[in-house]
Amino acid sequence: MKLHHLIREPKIKLDKNPLLLLLHGYGSNEQDLFSFASELPEEYYVVSARAPYNMQYESYAWYAIDFDADEKKFSDLNQARTSRDLIAEFIDELVANYPIDANDITLIGFSQGCILSYAVGLSYPEKVKRIVAMSGYFNTEIAKDGFEKNDFSQLKIFASHGTVDQVVPVDWARKAKPMLDSLGIENVYKEYPIGHGISPSNFFDFKKWLENI
């Protein structure tokens, strides 16, 4: 398959089960978010994907980052777009290889994985029903050209960020909501008094959101 991954099968088996696809942050790996897979709703397949660019020492990235640059020069956009399409193809592979409901797929992304979740979901809304976007931001340059014309009527987004995040400034994250609102995408945005991470209250809130939407 396109991406190395870990999988937790659903404890409640249906003819077709929904999918939670976990996308880790820069310099991490598929083990990171998978650590809370056992806490996620039992009816889902939970798949944690490994980013394609190897940084050595069990560290991977969805694209290269220049940490000394400003927001516009922050990312290797070509690598990011390649990863965007890899993830979209990986979703198709998962649906082909497991009894997954193609109409009930959720992306859960942290940091760089959050940025990719936005890009995949808004570029291919026919593939993604929900996005949980944590500690990242929406970079329109990674989305497909003309993404604004897509049908977002089925897409729902839960976005969150730490108010004292030293890696991705909270101001970048705050720009997403007005843009999502303008596109008519149903979305929730929450902030937590934390740095670059996922607090227990953040986890609880997105899990509750998943269970109720």
N, C-alpha and C positions, 0 to 999 in steps of 0.2 A: 504494500500500500504506500501511498505518497509520503506519509509521515509515520515515524515510529511513535507508538502510543501504548498507554496502559488502559485497561478496561475493567469496569465493575459492572457486572451484569445486573439487571433489575431483580429485586427479590420478589416482586409481584409480576409474573409473566403474563403479558397480553398477546393478542395476535400480532400487534405492532406496538412497540413501546416508544415513548418519547426519548429524546437524547439531550444530555447536557455535555457539550464539548468544552473542555477546559483549556485555555490558552495562557501559558505562563509568561512571566516577564523576562526582560533582558538579563542574560547571564545566569539564568536559572535552568530548570529542566522539568520534565514531565512528572517527576516525583513531588514537586512543590505543592501545587494545588490539589493533586491527588490525595494528599494527606488528609483532607477533610471529606473525601468521597463517601465514607461510611456515614457521614452526617447528612447527606443529601437525600431527597425524597426517594423512597424505595421503588417507585414504578419506573424510574429512569434508567436507561443505559448511561453510565458516566464514563466518558473517554477523555483522557488527558494526553494531549499531543505534544511531541517534542519539536521545538523550532528547528529549521533546517541548517542554520549556520553554526558550525562547531567553533566554540571559543576555547576549547581544551578544558581539562579538569572538570568534566561533567557539566560544563556551562554552554548554553546555546542561546542564539538570538534569532529573532524574526528578520532583523536587518541591522546593519551597522549604525552606530550613533556616535556623533561628535559632541562630547559633553561640554566642550568649550565654546560651542556655537550658540547662536540665538535660536528662537523658535523656528524660524524659516530654514535654517541650515542644520537643524538638529538630526535629521534622518537621511539615510541612503534610500531615496524614494524608489529607485528601480528595484532594489532588493525587497523593499516593503510591498511593492505591487506584485512582485513574483510570489511572495509569501501569501498575499491576499488571495491570489488565484489558486495556489497550492491548497490552501484551507478549503476553498470552495470545491475543488476537485476531491479533496479528502472526505468532505461531507457526502458527496455522491458515492464514493467507495464504501463508506460506512453503511449507507442505506442499502447498497447492493450486497453487502456481506453479512449484515445482521438484520433481524426483523425489527427495524427501526421505522417509526412513522415519519415519513419525509415531510409531513405537514406540521410536525411538532418538534422542532429543533431549536435549542437554546444555546447561545454562545456565552460562556462565562470567562471574561478576560481580565487579567490584572496587569497594570502598567503597560508595557509594550503589547502584551496580549489583549489589553483593553483597546488600544489604538487599532489593532488588527480586527478586533470584533466589530468596532464601528465600521471599518472599511469594508469588511465582508458583508455585514448586514445591510448596509446602505447601498452597496454595489449589487448585491444579489438577494433582495428581500423575499424573493420567491423561495429561497432555500432556508431562511431564518425567520422564526416566529418571535423570538425574544432575545434580548441582549442584556446581560449583567455586566456593566462597564465600570470597573473599579480602578481608581488611581491612574487614570490615563486621560486622554483627550481625543477629540475628533479632528483628525487631519484630513481636510477635504482633498488634498493633493494625492492621498493614497487611494481614495475611492475612484471608481471608474468614471471616465468622462461622461457627463450628462446624467449622473446618478440622480440629480434633482427631479428628473422626469419619471422616476420609478414609482410603482404603486406601493405605498407604504401602509395601506389600510389594515394589514394584518400584523404589522410590526409593533412590538412594545419594548420599551427600554427602561431599565433601572440603572441609574448612574450614581456613583458615589465617589467621595474624595476626602482626604484628610486636610484639615484647615492649616496644618503646619507641615505639609509635605515639602521636603527639601529637594526631592528629585524631579517631580513634575509639579510646577507651581499651581496652586488651586485656581488662580486666575485663568489658566489655560482650560481647565476642566469646566469652569463656569460658562465658557463660550458655547458649549454644546447645546444647552437647554433652549436658548432662544432660536438657534438654528433648527433644532428638532421640532420645536413648536411651529416654526414657519413652514416646515415641510408636512405638518399635520400628523406627526408621529406621536403617539401616546407615550409619555415618558414621565418618570419620577426622578428627581435629583436630590440627593441627601449629602450632607457634610458631617464629618465626625472630628472631634478634637484630637486627632492623631497625626502621625507622620506618614511615611510611605509604607502602608501596610493595610491589613484587614483586621479591624477590631472585632471582638465578639458581638457587639451591637450591630455592626455593619453586616456581619454574617447572618445574624438573626433576621435582620430587616430584609435582606435579599431573599433568604429562604422563605420567609413569610410571604413576600411578594410573589415568588414562584408558585407557592401553594394556592394563592388566591386569584391568580390571573389566568 
